[in-house]
Amino acid sequence: MKQLKGKISVIIPAYNEAVRIASSIEEIVKTFNRFSCAWELIVIDDGSCDATYEISREIAERYPSQIQVKKNPVNLGKGRALKKALHYVSGEYTLWLDADMELHPLQAQTLMDIMRLDNADIVIGSKLHPNSIVDYPFLRKIVSLGYYLLVKFLFGLPCHDTQTGIKLFRTEVLRKVFPRILVKKFAFDLEVLVNAHHLGYKIAEAPVRIERRRWQSRIGMRTIFTTAWDTLAVWYRMYILRYYDRIHYHRRKNLAREFRKMRQGLSGA
């Protein structure tokens, strides 16, 4: 982020991360201070059952001008957490980062360099990039490859891996795309990228280095099934219902209906 013109907003969604959230926040602070750029951190606790929120708030008090901590009352899913976080973003660039630090924040520099060189609107980390260094269980590699083939077949996206937890956006892209998004959990990233690509935004990929910190995966068969189902739902909305092409029409229609009700209420007063 050296010589960055503008501010970068870092978002980390967190769910039951009390064991590691303190060290993760401190690592982000140290890294972005080293970059010597304008930055802010927004931590979204997605309804944790442990002390994630309290620990995050305690650390944030040391950096009141740079860290905000927000909380969902219940677990709503990573997608909903990221959408909520956008309300607090003030930077021209927005970085998504996982709370477990398997992807070190230093890698944000690579994503920014690629964004500049390719004049991209979005740069996503990819486990399937030929230059990536990935310490991942074999089963996870098979799942990632299978999901890439499914996404390629359904959407033809110009990327290999939609699910890696580090992504850099021009914030204006998220403000245009987020009102279209319905998925709340694991296929949220895919729906964002499909809509951004549909709107003509340029997506580029970056190599990543992943160092496994969580030895027990949170991705089980139920998660895989839910992600596949939501992926098919995104395809159905995009190509059968044409929902994403009609969304602005429906929004205008709903606003017109609310305006008529307001006028009727005023005339009856």
N, C-alpha and C positions, 0 to 999 in steps of 0.2 A: 504494500500500500504506500510505498515511498513515492513522493511527489504527487500524491493523489489530490486532485482538485475537487473539492467537495467533501462530503461527510459520508461515512459508512455506518449503517445500522446493523448490528449483529443480533440475530434472534436465536435463542435456544429454548425449544420446548422441553419441559422436564416432567417426568412422571415417576415418582418413587425413586428419586436419585439422591437421597439424603447421604448415602455413603460417599459419593464422589462429587456432589454439586459444588462444594466449597473449593476444592482443588481445581475444578473445571473453570469456575468463574475467575479465580486468581490467575490461571494460565492464560485466559483470554485477555484479562487486563494487562498482564505482563507483555503479551505478544503485541497487542495493538499500541501500547505505549512505545514499544520498540519500533513500530512502523512510523511513529511520529506523524500521524494523520488525525484528523477530526473523526471521532468515533463515539458510538453509544452502544450499550448492551441492554437488550430487553429479554428478561427471563420470564417465561410463561409456565407457571406450575399448572399442569392439567389435572387438577383434582387429586393430587397425591394423598396417600393415606399415611405417609410418614412425615418427617420434619423438613422436607425439601423446601417448602415455602419459608419457614421460619429461618432456616440457615441462609437461604438466599437473601432474605431481607436484612439479616444481620450484616452480611458482607456488603450489601448495597449501601448501607449507612456510611461506609467509609468512602464511597464514591458517589455522593448524592447528585452530582451534575452529569454523571455518565451511565449510571445503572438504574434501570427501573425493574421492579418485580411485580408481576400481576398474577392472579390466580383464578382459575375456573372453579366454581363450587363443587363440581363433579367432573369425572373423567369424560371428556367429550371427544377425544381423539386428536391426533397430531394436527390434522388439517384445520379443525376448528380453532385450535390454539394458535396456529400461525396466522389465521385470518384475524383473530382478535389482536394479535401483536401488531399488525399493520396499522392499527389505529394510533399507536404510540410512536411510530417511525417518523423521524425527521430528516433522515439522510437521503442523499441522491442515489445511493446504492444500498441494497439490502442483502445481507449474507445469512443464509440458513446454516446452522451448525448443530450437530447432535450433542447432547449433554454429556455423553460418556467419554468424549475426547479420543475416540478411536481414530478420528480424523483431526489432526492437530491444526489449530487455527493459523499456523504459519503458512499452510497451503493456500490460504486466501490470496496470497501474493501471486501465486501461479494463475489462479482464476482471473485475477484482475489484469495480469499481463496479457492473457489470451483474449480477454474482452477488448483491450485496447488494440491488439494486433489484428484481430479478426473483425473489429468494429461490431461485436456481438451485443445483443440485448440481454442475453442469458448465457451463463457459463455453468455447466454442471460437472461435478466430479464423476468419474466413471471407473468402476472396478474393472470393466472390460477394455479399457484403454490399453494399448500395447505397452505403454511405459509405466503402467500402474504396478505398485508393489503391494500385494494383498496377502495378509495372514488371515485366512478365512477357512472355516471347515469345508470339506469337500462337498457336503450336501448343499451348503449355502451357494457354492459356486455353480452347482447343477441347477438349483432353483433360479439363480440370477440369469443363467444362460437361457433356460426355458422361458422365463418371463420376457427376456429380450426378444426371442423369436416370436412370441405371441404378440407383443407390442408392435414389432416390425410388420407382421402380417396384417394386423388390424388397422394401424395408423400410418405406417411408413414414416415415422419420425426420424429426423437426421441425427440420431444419437443411439447409443448402445445400452445405456443404463440409466433409467429414470429414477432409481430408488436410493442411490448413494446420498448420504446425509449432508453433504456440503454443496451448496448452490449459491451463485451470485446473480443478482438481478439488478437492472436499472429499476429503481423503485416505481417509476411511472408505469412500467409494464405490469407490476402486481396490482396497481390501482385500477388498471383497465381490465385485468383478467379476473381478479378475485370476485367481483359481483356475479360472475358466471358460474362459480364453482359450487357443487353440491356435495361432493364426497367429503367425509369427515375424517377418515382414517388413512389406511396405508396406500390406497390408490390416489390419494390427494395430489401427490407430486405429479403423477401421470396426467391427471385432469388439467392441472395448471399448464404443463408443457404442451399438451394437445391443443388447448385453447390459444396459448401464446403462438404456437406454430400456425394455427388456423388464422390468426389475426395478422400474420406476416412478420412476426418478430424473429430475429435470427438467434438460433441456439448453437452454441459451441460446446465441445467437451474438453475436459482437462484430466490429466493423469492424477492419481491419488496414491497416497501411502496410508494403508490401514494397519494399525497395530491393535490387535485384539485385547480389549480390557474386560469384556464381559464374556465369561467362559460359558455361561448358560444362556443360550439364545432365547430371545423373546418371540421368535418366529416359529410357530408350530403349524400343524395342518389346518387348524381353524383359521389362522391368519392368512395362510396361502389361499384357502378357499374363498375367504372374504375378499381378498385383494383381486382374485380372478373374477369373482362375481361383479365387483365394482368396476373392474376394467371393461367387462362386457357391457355394463350399464352405460359407461362413458361412450363406448362405440355406438350403442343404440341411440343415445341422445344426440350424438353428432351426426350420424349418417341416416338414421331412420326417422326419428322425430324431428330432426333439424332444430332441436331445442336451442342450441347455442346461437343459431342465426336469428331466432325469433325472440330472444330474451329481452332485447331492448324494446321491441314492440309491446310485449306484455308488461314491462315496467312502465312504459308510457301510459298504457291502458289502465293500469292500477292507479297511477298518479291522477289520471283524469277522473277516475271513479271517486277517489278521495276528495278531489277538488269539488266535484259536484255535491258530495255529501256536505262538505264544509259550507258551500254556498246555500244549500237547502237549510242547514242549521242557522245560518245568519239571517236568511229571509223569514224563518219561522220565529226568530227571537223578538 
